[in-house]
Amino acid sequence: MALLTKGEIAALSTQERLTLIDELWESLEAPLAAMTRVEAEIPDWQCRVLDERLHDLEKFPGDDVSLAEARNQSLL
């Protein structure tokens, strides 16, 4: 596996770095889904934040914005 140095990452365009981030997250999706909270070492405070966000999504359906919508709206 070829690793990128900090300098090589810095030399990438913003779009290339965002694509790299997307690819990294996607590569972690299945392994993380199989882990328990304890195995993933997710701190309690992060679990509380996620619980609050899930509660808000359930309480206010339709208020969320997909990543694609955020990109189209130039929010990212």
Sequence and secondary structure as in RCSB ss.txt:
>XXXX:A:sequence
MALLTKGEIAALSTQERLTLIDELWESLEAPLAAMTRVEAEIPDWQCRVLDERLHDLEKFPGDDVSLAEARNQSL
L
>XXXX:A:secstr
     HHHHHHS HHHHHHHHHHHHHHHHHHHHTS TTTTT  HHHHHHHHHHHHHHHHSTT    HHHHHHTT 
 
